[in-house]
Amino acid sequence: MKVSLDGGAFCANRESRFGNYIFSLNLIQALDAFDRENHYSIYSFCEKPNELKLQDKTIYKQLAPRKLWMQFRVSLEERVNKQDVFLALNQAIPSTSARIITFSHGLSFHYYKNLYPDSYDSLIRQLRIMNERSAYIVVSSEKVKKEFESILQNDARIVIIPFGVPLDFLTYSKKKRKKYFLYVGMKHPVKNPEFMAKAFSEFKKDSHFKNYELIQVEKSKLSRRELRALYQEAAGYLTTSLYESFNFPVLEALSQNCPVVGLRSAIIPEFDDFVTIADNMQDFVSAMKEIASGSSKTIDRTKLKKKFSWQTYVKKLTKLY
């Protein structure tokens, strides 16, 4: 089959290359490596990123102009070079005769409308079009499937496929843990930064932990190698989001044997066996103290990599074609 997909996430500026960029990069590389039957065309409006390594069977097409890119330029490409399947990695859908599989990145805008004043209307419009035109809607957790089913009334098109451990994080080098906690991700109100700041302040009030730091990587100026080293040396990883559909940095942290403390709202059920979950400020700070004292949940990396595998992802996805 001929399969096209939206690679627009690769055009995010370097400082914003978090969740969707990492998802797109890993999924495309996994399709290229593990799918021996289908041929792929990647549509983007910028140059191919250096870290995207592809075989000859996968074509990267830089399409211009950027203005009205999905509505006009991608739609034109789909008309001229007809495809069998279109993978809507960024939830946007062109005019196409191909079978459409849309990938949802969650419904935080639905539950926290006030936190998305500039994008709420466009996200609602995407959701409507997604519902009208998708053969399948792929989500990354049981939580999001249930949310979609409540909105779309138990729609059988909702398919769960959890993301895999990032391909460049499959290996782990043991390093000495240092006196800092880590957060990685965009700066947005839904990430609940006030809670994290207050929790760390409460943690530092204990004289035993006064020398600890909180490192927040909110603008991705680091290389992936540098970021991996941060996970390997951190005492623990913190996540306090009001909503998460998956939470890629949690998986990155776990893959590097870094203990994770998360508010329940920030942790999908699939991570329950691997992380420490807190329901309130007191529990969160107590968990931080336990980790800093050397007591934390044992992370079974073999189990983690088996449960979150890109090879498995590709196998399940291609069955939908």
N, C-alpha and C positions, 0 to 999 in steps of 0.2 A: 504493500500500500504506500501511497504518497501522503505524507503527513506534514503539515505546516504548523508553525507555532509562533507565538508572540514573544520576541526577545527584547521588547522595549525596556525591560528592567535593567538591561545592561547599560542604558544611557543615563542612569542616575549618576550624579556627581560622586566622586570618590568618597566624600565624607558621609554619604547617605547609603552606602552599600551594606545594608543589614539584611533583614528577613527575606524580602522578595528577590533581591539580587542573589543571595546565597541559594535560595530555593531554585531559581531559574538556572543558575550555574550548575548546580549538582544534578538536577533532573536532566538537563540537556546532555551533560557528560555521561550520565548513567544510561540514557537512551542510546547514545552513540556507542557505548561500550558493550551493553548487554542485549540490545535488540538487533538480531542478525537478519530480520526479515523485512523490516520497513525502512523507507528512505525519508529523510527529514530535511525540511527547508526552514531555516530560522529567519524571521523578519525582524529587522531592527532599523533604527534611524541614525545609528552611530557606528563607529568602527568596532570590529570584533575585539573584545577585551583580551589582553595577552594571556590571562589565566585560563581561557576557554580553549582547550585542546580538542580538536576534532579529526575524525577520519574522513576519507574522501566521500563516503556515502552521505555525509551530512553537509548541507550547503548553508553558508551564512550569507544572507542577502541584505545589504544596506540599501534601504529604500528611502527616497526623498521625493517630495519635501516633507518636513516634519509637521507642518501645518495640516490639520485634518488628516493626520497620518492613518489612523485606523479606519475612519469613515470613508476616506477617498483612496489613499495610496495602497493600503493593504487590501481593501476591497477590490481595487483594480487588478492587483496581482493575483488574487484568488479567481477572478474572472478570466484572466488571460491564461494562467497556468493552473488549471483545475486540480484540486487536491481531494483526497478521499476523507481526510480527517483534519480538523483544525483544533489545536490545543490552545485554549484561551488562558494563558498562564497568569495574566494580569486582570482577569475578569472582564476585559473589554472584548467585544465581538464585532467582526467586520461583516459586510454583506458577502455571503459565501454559500455555495451549494454543498459544501463539505459537512460531514457529521461533526457536530460541535461538542467538545468536552471542555467544560469550564472548571477552573480551579478556584474555589473560594478561599479567601484569606480571613474569614471570620465575619462576625456581625457586631463588632464593637460599636459601630456607628448607629446601629439599630437600638442598642441598649443605652448608649451614652450620646444621644443626639447633640446635647449641648457642648460636647467636646470636639465636634466636627463642624463648626459653623461655616467653613469655607468649602467643604467637600461633601456635606451630607446629601444635598440634592443630586449630585452626580452619582454618588454611591447608591442611592435609592433607585435611580434610573438604571444603573448597571444591574442591580438585583432584579428589577422587573424584566429586563431584556434577557438576563441569564435564565430566568424562570421560563420565559416564553420560547427560547430558542435552543436550549441545551438538551442534548440527548442524555448526558450525564453531568452531574455536578459533583466534583471530587473534593472532599474535605479531609482534614488531617487528623481528626479526633472524633471519638464517640460524642463528646460534648457538643461539637458543632453540628454533627448529624442530627442530634435531638433538637437543637435550636432551629435548624432548617425545617425539620419535620413539623415543628409546632407552627411555623409560619406558612409552609407550603402544604400542610395537612397530610403528613405521612407519605411524602412523595418517594416512590421507589427508585427514583433516579439518583438519590443521594448515596454516594459510595465513599466509604472510609478507606483511605490509604495513608498511614502515618509516614512522615518523612524519614529518610535514612540519616545516619551519622554522616556529617559532611565528609566527602571523600578525602580531603586533606587533613582530617582529624582522626582517621582510623588508627593511626599509630600513637603511642604515648611514651614519653620519656620521663621517668621519675625524677623530680627535683625537690629540693627542700622547700617546704611551705614557708611563706613570709607573712609578716604582720600587716596584711591588708585584705579587705573584702572587695569584690569586683562586681560591677554592673556593666553590661554591654547592650546597647540598643539606642534607638532614636529618642530624642527629647520631645515628649508629647504628654499632655495631661493624663491620658489614659494609662500611662506607665506609673502614675501615682508617686511622683518624686518626693512629695512632701512627707509621705509616710516613711520612705526610705531614709530621708534626712533625719527625721525625728528618731527613728529606730536606732540609727547609728549614733546619734547624740546620746540616747539613753544607754546604749552599750558602752560608750566611752566614759560614762560617769563612774563605772567600776574601775578602781585604780589598777586592777590587774590588766586592763586592756587599754590603758590610756595612750599607748604608743602605736595603736592600730590606725590605719588609714582606710579611706573609702576611695577606690579608683573607679571613676565612671567614664567609660569609653562611649561617649554620645556622638562623637564625630570620628568616623573611621579613617584616621590618618595612618594607622598602623598596617603593616603587612600582615598577612595571615599567619606567617611564622611568628611574628612578634606577639600577635594576639594569642596564639596557642601557648606561648611561653607565659603569658600573663595568667591564663587558666591554670597552668601547671604549677605555678608558684603561689597562687592565691590561697589564703586560708579557707575561703569559701566564696560562693557566688550568691548574690541576693536578687530576688525578683519580687516586686510588690504591685504589679499591674492590677488594674480594676477588671481587665478582661484580656484573655489570650486565647487564640485559636490553636496555637501549638507552642510557641516560645522556643525558637531555634537556639538562642544562647544557652538555655538550660541543657539541651542535648550536647552542645559544644563543651560546656563545663563538665558534664558527666563523662564524656568521652575522654577527658583529660584527668579523670579521677578527682575532680574538684567538687567537694560537698556543696549541696545547694539547699538554701532556705528560701521558701516561697510562701507568700500568702495563698490561701486556697484559690482565690480568684485568678491567680497567675499560673496555676498548675493544672494541666489537663490530666484526666484520670490515668492515662497511659504512663505517666511519670511517677505515679504514687509509690511504687516499690523502690524508687531510686532516690527520692528527695525527702527532706523534712518539711512538713506542711504546718503552717501556723494560721490560726483563726483570728488572732488579735495581736496588739502591740506587745503585750507581755510574753506571749508564746514565741513571738518572732525574736525578741531580744534574748530570751532564754536559750533558744536554739543557736543563736549566734555565739553566745558564751560557751555552750557545749562544744561547738566546732572549734572555737579558738583554744579551748582547753584540751583538744585532741580527741574528743568523743563525737563521732558522727556515723551516719549510716554507711555500711560497706557498699561500695559500688561494684557490682558484678559486670565488668566490661564485656565479657563474653556474651552474657545474657542481653546486655544493652545493644550490642552490635547485631545480634540475631533478631531482636525485636524491631529495631530501627535500621532497616537495610534498603539501600537503593536498588539492589538487584531484585529484591522482593517487590519493591515499588513498581519497577518496570514490568515485571511479570504480571502483576495485577492490573496495571494500567492498560497494557496492550491487549488484554482480554476484552476491553471495552470498545476496541476499534471495530 
